[in-house]
Amino acid sequence: MSTGRKSEASDGHPSVVLTLSGHTAVIEPDRFTPGSFQLVVDGTPQSHVNLDHPDELFFEYIQRIGHVIDLLGDPHEPITAVHLGAGALTLPRYVEATRPGSRQQVVEIESDLIDLVREVLPWDKRAQLRVRHGDAREVLGKLPAGLHGAVDLVVVDIFSGARTPKHVTSREFFALTAPLLSARGVLAVNVADGPGLAFARGQAATLSAVFEHVIGFAETQVLKGRRFGNIVFVAAHTPIDLNWIPRLLANGPHPAKVIEGAELKAFMAGSLVATDETSTQSPLPGRTVFQIGH
């Protein structure tokens, strides 16, 4: 049972102080898109949901993960998905809208957040969607045995405030996701980093220590380390279809770049694999990265 303090923010928007982290989560309407809302946690935008059109994705990196989802199997074919980190359930809603009948598990540690989203931004009751409460790493070890080798998509998009906790960035953590993947299954990881990309390079090396096949893609300037942003890494046990690459590039947002093979090896050259002993949380974005206008 959640015990977070539900209230209205100073501007009247529904909000809750999250019990575990102490962060304040607020749901705000999108002033420019009717029927759309944004989840903001301690000033950091974490999710955007279009209730009328859940198949429309707003954030750049979420759109990129959406393109990966589109390329799994046949169009509109139901998939089995596990989402680590819930936010406002943007991607689970997208999967249900584009691949109805999919079986989905969502893991979120902040029960208060799920309660707020369920109340203010309810999802389709017809969806085969189960929310599991708890730490993503702990819940991974308790998922039903029937999911092992049966999951087509695992999404790792875990944040506490504006940063990813270090215990979900290590080789040991990613090794817990590996047994879930089906023969065609992929792991999609959202990595936020800034100039120099030391954290992202380390995450690429860490994923490559667990999975034989890894690619990364993002906006060009982010991959060049010129500004803070998000890189999506996709990992798999079997070769990732190279036909995906031109489609990922063509689908945008633009400009986009994919790194794989020798280029990915060069990207992560010299970076150490993160272990439970050496892992770090993702870097804190600069104050100007997330600006919310009112």
BELNOR-V467668 format. One record per residue. N is the residue number from 1. RES is the residue in three letters. SS is DSSP state (a for helix, b for strand, c for the rest). PHI is phi in radians with two decimals (999 if undefined). D_LAST is the distance of its C-alpha to the last C-alpha in Angstrom with 1 decimal. Layout:
((N & RES & SS & PHI & D_LAST) (N & RES & SS & PHI & D_LAST))
//
This chain:
((1 & MET & c & 999 & 33.0) (2 & SER & c & -1.34 & 29.5) (3 & THR & c & -2.22 & 29.0) (4 & GLY & c & -1.09 & 25.3) (5 & ARG & b & -1.51 & 23.6) (6 & LYS & b & -1.36 & 21.5) (7 & SER & b & -2.84 & 19.1) (8 & GLU & b & -1.99 & 15.7) (9 & ALA & c & -1.13 & 12.8) (10 & SER & c & -1.02 & 11.7) (11 & ASP & c & -1.67 & 9.2) (12 & GLY & c & 1.56 & 12.3) (13 & HIS & c & -1.44 & 12.0) (14 & PRO & b & -1.05 & 15.4) (15 & SER & b & -2.64 & 16.1) (16 & VAL & b & -2.66 & 19.3) (17 & VAL & b & -1.54 & 20.7) (18 & LEU & c & -1.24 & 22.9) (19 & THR & c & -1.08 & 26.5) (20 & LEU & c & -1.31 & 27.8) (21 & SER & c & -1.67 & 25.2) (22 & GLY & c & 1.42 & 23.4) (23 & HIS & c & -1.24 & 20.0) (24 & THR & b & -1.81 & 17.2) (25 & ALA & b & -1.81 & 16.3) (26 & VAL & b & -2.26 & 13.4) (27 & ILE & b & -1.87 & 13.3) (28 & GLU & b & -2.05 & 10.1) (29 & PRO & b & -1.25 & 10.8) (30 & ASP & c & -1.36 & 10.5) (31 & ARG & c & -1.17 & 9.2) (32 & PHE & c & -1.82 & 12.0) (33 & THR & c & -2.24 & 14.8) (34 & PRO & c & -0.98 & 16.2) (35 & GLY & c & 1.46 & 17.7) (36 & SER & b & -1.96 & 15.6) (37 & PHE & b & -2.47 & 13.8) (38 & GLN & b & -2.18 & 12.7) (39 & LEU & b & -1.63 & 14.4) (40 & VAL & b & -2.11 & 12.9) (41 & VAL & b & -2.06 & 15.5) (42 & ASP & c & 0.86 & 15.1) (43 & GLY & c & 1.46 & 12.1) (44 & THR & b & -1.81 & 14.0) (45 & PRO & b & -1.12 & 13.4) (46 & GLN & b & -1.99 & 16.9) (47 & SER & b & -2.65 & 17.2) (48 & HIS & b & -2.34 & 16.2) (49 & VAL & b & -2.26 & 18.3) (50 & ASN & b & -1.82 & 19.3) (51 & LEU & c & -1.11 & 21.3) (52 & ASP & c & -1.36 & 23.0) (53 & HIS & c & -2.41 & 23.9) (54 & PRO & c & -1.13 & 24.2) (55 & ASP & c & -1.44 & 26.2) (56 & GLU & c & -1.75 & 23.2) (57 & LEU & c & -1.89 & 21.8) (58 & PHE & c & -1.86 & 18.5) (59 & PHE & c & -1.14 & 18.6) (60 & GLU & a & -1.01 & 21.4) (61 & TYR & a & -1.21 & 23.6) (62 & ILE & a & -1.17 & 23.4) (63 & GLN & a & -1.05 & 24.6) (64 & ARG & a & -1.16 & 27.4) (65 & ILE & a & -1.13 & 28.5) (66 & GLY & a & -1.03 & 28.4) (67 & HIS & a & -1.13 & 30.9) (68 & VAL & a & -1.10 & 33.2) (69 & ILE & a & -1.04 & 33.2) (70 & ASP & a & -1.09 & 34.2) (71 & LEU & a & -1.56 & 37.1) (72 & LEU & c & -1.35 & 38.6) (73 & GLY & c & 1.05 & 41.8) (74 & ASP & c & -1.53 & 42.0) (75 & PRO & c & -0.96 & 39.1) (76 & HIS & c & 1.22 & 38.0) (77 & GLU & c & -1.23 & 40.4) (78 & PRO & c & -1.06 & 39.3) (79 & ILE & c & -2.24 & 38.7) (80 & THR & b & -1.90 & 38.7) (81 & ALA & b & -2.32 & 35.6) (82 & VAL & b & -2.19 & 34.5) (83 & HIS & b & -1.94 & 30.8) (84 & LEU & b & -1.73 & 30.5) (85 & GLY & c & 1.79 & 26.9) (86 & ALA & c & -1.71 & 25.2) (87 & GLY & c & 0.98 & 21.4) (88 & ALA & c & -1.73 & 20.6) (89 & LEU & c & 1.07 & 24.0) (90 & THR & a & -1.07 & 22.7) (91 & LEU & a & -1.27 & 26.0) (92 & PRO & a & -1.02 & 28.3) (93 & ARG & a & -1.15 & 26.8) (94 & TYR & a & -1.12 & 27.4) (95 & VAL & a & -1.05 & 31.0) (96 & GLU & a & -1.14 & 31.8) (97 & ALA & a & -1.25 & 30.5) (98 & THR & a & -1.69 & 32.4) (99 & ARG & c & -2.41 & 35.3) (100 & PRO & c & -0.99 & 36.0) (101 & GLY & c & 1.63 & 38.4) (102 & SER & c & -1.15 & 37.2) (103 & ARG & b & -1.71 & 37.8) (104 & GLN & b & -2.34 & 34.9) (105 & GLN & b & -2.07 & 34.5) (106 & VAL & b & -2.12 & 31.1) (107 & VAL & b & -2.00 & 31.3) (108 & GLU & b & -2.52 & 28.6) (109 & ILE & c & -1.40 & 29.2) (110 & GLU & c & -1.60 & 26.4) (111 & SER & a & -1.06 & 27.8) (112 & ASP & a & -1.07 & 25.0) (113 & LEU & a & -1.15 & 22.5) (114 & ILE & a & -1.06 & 24.9) (115 & ASP & a & -1.07 & 25.2) (116 & LEU & a & -1.12 & 21.5) (117 & VAL & a & -1.14 & 21.3) (118 & ARG & a & -1.06 & 24.6) (119 & GLU & a & -1.34 & 23.5) (120 & VAL & a & -1.62 & 20.1) (121 & LEU & c & -2.21 & 20.8) (122 & PRO & c & -1.06 & 24.6) (123 & TRP & c & -1.73 & 26.5) (124 & ASP & c & -1.05 & 29.7) (125 & LYS & c & -1.17 & 32.4) (126 & ARG & c & -1.37 & 35.0) (127 & ALA & c & -1.15 & 33.8) (128 & GLN & b & -1.45 & 36.3) (129 & LEU & b & -2.23 & 33.7) (130 & ARG & b & -1.96 & 34.5) (131 & VAL & b & -1.71 & 32.1) (132 & ARG & b & -1.92 & 33.8) (133 & HIS & b & -1.65 & 32.5) (134 & GLY & c & 2.56 & 33.3) (135 & ASP & c & -1.18 & 33.1) (136 & ALA & a & -0.98 & 33.3) (137 & ARG & a & -1.18 & 36.4) (138 & GLU & a & -1.20 & 38.2) (139 & VAL & a & -1.19 & 37.6) (140 & LEU & a & -0.94 & 38.8) (141 & GLY & c & -1.35 & 42.2) (142 & LYS & c & -2.03 & 42.3) (143 & LEU & c & -1.16 & 41.4) (144 & PRO & c & -0.97 & 44.2) (145 & ALA & a & -1.05 & 47.1) (146 & GLY & a & -1.15 & 46.9) (147 & LEU & a & -1.42 & 43.7) (148 & HIS & c & -1.14 & 45.5) (149 & GLY & c & 1.34 & 46.3) (150 & ALA & c & -2.15 & 44.5) (151 & VAL & b & -1.64 & 40.8) (152 & ASP & b & -1.49 & 39.6) (153 & LEU & b & -2.55 & 36.2) (154 & VAL & b & -2.06 & 34.8) (155 & VAL & b & -1.92 & 31.2) (156 & VAL & b & -1.92 & 30.2) (157 & ASP & c & -2.49 & 26.5) (158 & ILE & c & -1.92 & 26.4) (159 & PHE & c & -2.39 & 23.8) (160 & SER & b & -2.00 & 23.6) (161 & GLY & c & 1.20 & 20.1) (162 & ALA & c & -1.79 & 19.9) (163 & ARG & b & -2.28 & 23.7) (164 & THR & c & -1.52 & 26.6) (165 & PRO & c & -1.08 & 29.3) (166 & LYS & a & -1.17 & 32.6) (167 & HIS & a & -1.29 & 34.8) (168 & VAL & a & -1.98 & 33.4) (169 & THR & c & -2.19 & 34.0) (170 & SER & c & -1.73 & 37.8) (171 & ARG & a & -1.04 & 40.8) (172 & GLU & a & -1.12 & 41.8) (173 & PHE & a & -1.17 & 38.6) (174 & PHE & a & -1.11 & 38.7) (175 & ALA & a & -1.13 & 42.4) (176 & LEU & a & -1.27 & 41.5) (177 & THR & a & -1.43 & 39.6) (178 & ALA & a & -1.01 & 42.5) (179 & PRO & c & -1.17 & 44.9) (180 & LEU & c & -1.27 & 42.5) (181 & LEU & b & -1.21 & 42.4) (182 & SER & b & -1.32 & 44.7) (183 & ALA & b & -1.03 & 46.7) (184 & ARG & b & -1.75 & 43.9) (185 & GLY & b & -1.23 & 41.1) (186 & VAL & b & -2.33 & 38.4) (187 & LEU & b & -1.87 & 36.1) (188 & ALA & b & -1.96 & 32.6) (189 & VAL & b & -2.11 & 30.9) (190 & ASN & b & -1.55 & 27.4) (191 & VAL & b & -2.11 & 27.7) (192 & ALA & b & -1.81 & 24.9) (193 & ASP & b & -2.73 & 26.3) (194 & GLY & c & -2.18 & 26.0) (195 & PRO & c & -0.85 & 28.6) (196 & GLY & c & 1.68 & 32.1) (197 & LEU & c & 0.99 & 31.4) (198 & ALA & a & -1.06 & 33.8) (199 & PHE & a & -1.17 & 32.2) (200 & ALA & a & -1.11 & 32.0) (201 & ARG & a & -1.10 & 35.6) (202 & GLY & a & -1.16 & 36.7) (203 & GLN & a & -1.18 & 35.1) (204 & ALA & a & -1.10 & 37.0) (205 & ALA & a & -1.14 & 40.2) (206 & THR & a & -1.18 & 39.7) (207 & LEU & a & -1.09 & 39.1) (208 & SER & a & -1.21 & 42.1) (209 & ALA & a & -1.36 & 44.2) (210 & VAL & a & -1.87 & 43.7) (211 & PHE & c & -2.01 & 43.4) (212 & GLU & c & -1.27 & 45.8) (213 & HIS & b & -2.16 & 43.4) (214 & VAL & b & -2.47 & 39.9) (215 & ILE & b & -2.31 & 37.6) (216 & GLY & b & -2.35 & 34.2) (217 & PHE & b & -2.65 & 31.7) (218 & ALA & b & -2.99 & 28.4) (219 & GLU & b & -1.15 & 26.8) (220 & THR & a & -0.97 & 29.5) (221 & GLN & a & -1.17 & 27.9) (222 & VAL & a & -1.19 & 27.0) (223 & LEU & a & -1.17 & 30.7) (224 & LYS & c & -1.47 & 31.8) (225 & GLY & c & 1.31 & 29.9) (226 & ARG & c & -1.64 & 28.0) (227 & ARG & c & -2.70 & 24.5) (228 & PHE & c & -1.22 & 23.0) (229 & GLY & b & -3.10 & 22.7) (230 & ASN & b & -2.00 & 24.3) (231 & ILE & b & -2.01 & 28.0) (232 & VAL & b & -1.74 & 29.5) (233 & PHE & b & -1.78 & 33.1) (234 & VAL & b & -2.07 & 35.4) (235 & ALA & b & -2.18 & 38.6) (236 & ALA & b & -2.73 & 41.7) (237 & HIS & c & -1.40 & 45.3) (238 & THR & c & -1.91 & 46.6) (239 & PRO & c & -0.95 & 45.9) (240 & ILE & c & -1.38 & 42.6) (241 & ASP & c & -0.97 & 43.5) (242 & LEU & c & -1.16 & 43.2) (243 & ASN & a & -1.18 & 42.6) (244 & TRP & a & -1.13 & 39.1) (245 & ILE & a & -1.08 & 38.2) (246 & PRO & a & -1.08 & 38.3) (247 & ARG & a & -1.26 & 36.4) (248 & LEU & a & -1.10 & 33.7) (249 & LEU & a & -1.22 & 33.4) (250 & ALA & a & -1.20 & 33.6) (251 & ASN & c & -1.37 & 30.9) (252 & GLY & c & 1.27 & 28.2) (253 & PRO & c & -1.04 & 25.5) (254 & HIS & c & -1.81 & 27.1) (255 & PRO & c & -1.34 & 28.5) (256 & ALA & b & -2.25 & 29.9) (257 & LYS & b & -2.55 & 32.9) (258 & VAL & b & -1.99 & 35.1) (259 & ILE & b & -2.06 & 37.3) (260 & GLU & c & -2.73 & 40.4) (261 & GLY & a & 1.02 & 44.1) (262 & ALA & a & -1.09 & 45.2) (263 & GLU & a & -1.18 & 41.8) (264 & LEU & a & -1.18 & 40.2) (265 & LYS & a & -1.06 & 43.2) (266 & ALA & a & -1.16 & 42.6) (267 & PHE & a & -1.08 & 38.9) (268 & MET & c & -1.77 & 39.8) (269 & ALA & c & -1.00 & 43.0) (270 & GLY & c & 1.47 & 43.7) (271 & SER & c & -1.46 & 40.9) (272 & LEU & c & -1.55 & 42.1) (273 & VAL & c & -1.22 & 41.7) (274 & ALA & c & -1.39 & 39.5) (275 & THR & c & -1.99 & 41.4) (276 & ASP & c & -1.03 & 40.7) (277 & GLU & c & -1.43 & 42.1) (278 & THR & c & -2.00 & 40.2) (279 & SER & c & -1.13 & 36.9) (280 & THR & c & -2.30 & 33.6) (281 & GLN & c & -1.29 & 30.0) (282 & SER & c & -1.15 & 27.7) (283 & PRO & c & -1.17 & 26.4) (284 & LEU & c & -1.38 & 23.1) (285 & PRO & c & -1.16 & 20.6) (286 & GLY & c & -1.10 & 19.7) (287 & ARG & c & -1.04 & 16.6) (288 & THR & c & -1.52 & 15.3) (289 & VAL & c & -1.19 & 16.0) (290 & PHE & c & -1.95 & 13.0) (291 & GLN & c & -2.07 & 9.8) (292 & ILE & c & -1.91 & 6.6) (293 & GLY & c & -1.53 & 3.8) (294 & HIS & c & -2.24 & 0.0))
//
